Amino acid sequence: MSKDIRIELPNAVKEIFKVIREYGSTVSIVGGSVRDSIMGRPVHDWDICTPVTINEIFALFETKGYKVIPTGIQHGTVTVMIDNVGYEITTYRRDGEYSDGRHPDSIRFVSNIEEDLARRDFTMNAMAFDIKTNTLIDPFDGKSYILLGLLRTVGNPDERFQEDGLRILRALRFAIKYDLQIEPKTKEAMLRNRNMLQSVSTERITEEFRKILTCGKPISPIFMEFSPIIAEIIPEITPCIGLDQENPYHKHDVYEHMLAVTDLCETDSFVIK
């Protein structure tokens, strides 16, 4: 645990913390909001975690006059509306097996924040911050890996990617967006398990591509390094990889040329890219 960072919460999140603390329970921000704060980036989504159950959360906030929406009851998540903005609150949980390669077969609500963090995908997303004690809860050294510029899974990388194949594309997106290198064991597991992408819906893959191509960062270095993964989801691109254009005015092969053109587009339009 560490006390060398500070995170300034918006008033609505402070109100949520106040309500839960008055109830006598603990509450933390988790995941991307902690990651982005450590990176010095603006926070757009404040994810909140607590051992309080969803039924208790409903009662607590509706009593205070706030609207509560059951956005993910099966996963222990509800959304509290404050000033027409939704804030997700999730009860600590552990996930069971992922037999369908996307959803856990079962979940178990727990009282320990470390157990909840252990189910998450990458170390930089497996951190929590207790505002009351100004303490970073970081059992998987997420902050250290951020400072090293490395993306690493929580625990066994093969298990993480076999739980949900989309995490392979998420890794590419995080590496591109945050200028990270993917550490060797995570990289090897991504390439080894790339067939898991075959079980991911076209809609989920398309959404990841949208986020990658509209994040304002060049894709060429990562897309070159992980070309077998791109070919896995766009098999038609396979003949382009390494194909010499046999033209003195083209220094790239066809695949490199496509990536270069994509990066040179002065737009973040997903359709154009």
N, C-alpha and C positions, 0 to 999 in steps of 0.2 A: 504494500500500500504506500501511497505517496501523498504528500501535502504541498507539493511545489507548483501546483497550477490552480488557477481560479477561473470559474466559469460564471458569467453574468446571465442570469435567467430573465426572460421576459416576465412581466407582471402576472400574466395568466398562469404560467408555470409555477410561479411563487405561490399563487392562490391554491393551486392543486396540492402543492407540498404542504401548505398550511392546513388544509382540510384533512389530509391523511395523517399528518402528525398530531393534530388535535384528537384524532381517533385513537391515537396511541401506537401507531405503527411506523415503520421505517419506509422510506421512499428514495429512489435514486433516478437520475437520468442515465440512459444506457445507449450503447451502440454508436450510430452515426453522429449523434449530437456531441458525444464525448470525443470521438475521433476528430471531427471537424474543429472542435474547440482547441484541441492539442495542436492541430496543424495550422491554427490561426486563420481558419476559413470561416465564412459566415455559416451559421446554422439555420437551416430551413425547416427541419422537422425535429421536434423535441419528443423523443421516445421516453416514456416514464415507466418504471418497474416498481412493484411493491409486492409484499406477501399477502396483502389484502385481497380477498376473493372478489370475483366480479359481482356477486349478489350484494356484498357489503359496499362495493364502490357505487352501485346503483343507488342504494339507500342513502349513502353519505352525501352524494352530490345532488340528487333530486331533492333531498331535504333542504339543501342550500339554494334551491331554485334553478339549478343548472340542468340542461337537457343532456341525457346520456343515451348514446346510440349503441346498440349491440353489434358492432362491426365485425367481431371475430370471436363470438362466444365460445366456439369449439376450441379455440386456441387460448382462451382466457383473456381476450382483448376487448375493451370497450373504448368508445370515444366520448370524451366530455367536451361539450360545446361552451366556449367562453368568448363573448364578443364576436360571434359568428365564425369562430375559428375552432377546428377540431383538434383535440390533443389525445393521442392514444395512451391508454394506461393498460399495462399487461401484468397479470399475476405471474410471479416466478414459476417456472415450470421446467421439467425435464421431458425430452422427447423419447418415444420408444423407437422400434425398428421402422425403417422406411422401405417397406416391401414394394411400393409402386414407384420408387425413385423420385418421389416429390414430397408426399405428405407422410408425417409420422403415423404409424398405425394406432398409436395411443399417446396420450400425454399424461403426466403426473404433476400436479401442483406441489410446489415445495416452498420451504420457508427460508432457504439459503440462496443468496444472490450468486455465490460462486457456482452452484449447481446450474443455475439459469445461464450463466455466461458460458459454461462448458458445452452447451448445445449449439453455439453460434458458429458461423462459417470461418472467418479469418480473425487473427489475433487483434487486429486494429478495430474490429467491430465487437470484440468481447471484453469491453471495459465498461465500468460503471463509475458514477461520481456521486458521492454523498455530499450534498451541499451543506448540510448541518455541521458536519465535521471537516468540511473542505478536504475530503479524502478521495483519492483515486483508487478504485478497486480494480486491480489489473493482474489477475492470477496467471495470465498467459503471456505476459511481457509485451502487450500490444504497443505501449508507448515506446519501448526500446526498439521494436521493429520499425515503427514509424520514423524514429530518429535515424535509424540505419538505412531508411529508404527501401525496406524489404516487405514484401507481401507474403504471409505465411498462414497456413490453415491452423485452426485450433486442433491439436491432437493429430491423429493419423490422417494424412491427406487423402489416401484412398477411400477411407470411410466417409470423409466429408463429401467427396465428389460422387460417391455411390449413393449417398442419401438423396442428393438432388444434382443431376447433371448440369443444371443451369448455373451452378456455382463455378463451373469452368469458364463460362462466358463472363460471369461477374468478376472473376479474377482478372481477365483481360481488361475489362472496363476500369476496375480500380487501378490497375497498373498504368493504364493510359491517362486516366483523369488525374491521378495523384503523383504521376512521375515516379513510379516505384519499379524496382526490379522484383521479379518473382523468384523466391529462393529455390535452390536446386531441387529439393525433395518435393516441393509443391509443384514445380514445373514438370518433373518426371511423372508425377501422379496425374496431372492434367492431360498429358499426352497419352499416358497409359490407359486412362479411363474415358477418352474422348468419345468412344462409342455410346456412352451414357447419354450423349446429346440426342441420340436417335429416339429416346423416349420422352424428350421434352417437346411440348407443343410448339407449333409454328408461331403462335401468338406470343408466347413467352420469349422465344428466341428473337422475334422481330422487335419486341420492346427493348431487349438488351442492346440490339444493334442500334436502335434509335438513340438510346442513351449514350452509346459509344460515339456515334457519328455527330452528335450535337453537343458534345462536351467541350468543344473548342480546342482540342489537342490533336496533334498529328498521330495517325494510326500506324504509319508505315513500320517503325521499328518493331512494335509488338506483333503486328500482323505478319511480318516476315519471320520473326522468331517462332511464331506459333502457327505457321501456315497449315500444318496437318489438321489443326482444329478448325480453321476456316474452311478447309476442304471438306471436313466432316459434315458441316451444315450447309455448304454450298458445293456439292460434288461437281457441278458443271465448271467450277473454277480450277479443278485439278489439272487439266491439260495446259493451263496458262502458267502454272508454276514451273519456272526454269525454261520456258519456251523462248528461245532466241528469236528476236524479230528480224535478224539477218538484214539489218539496215544500218548504214554508218551513222545515221542521224538519230538512232535510238540506242542509248547506252544500257537501258534496262531490259529485262525479259518482260513478257506480257503482264505477269502478275505484279511485278515491281512498278511497271508503268501505270497500271490501274491505281495502285496505292498512291503513287506520286501525284497523279491527277486529282485524286480524291483530296489529298492534303493541300493541294494548291487552290482548290475551290475556296474563294473568299466568302464563304457562307456557312452557317450552321444548319441550313435546311436539310432535314433528313431525306426528303424526296430528291433533291438535287444530288446529294452525296450518294 
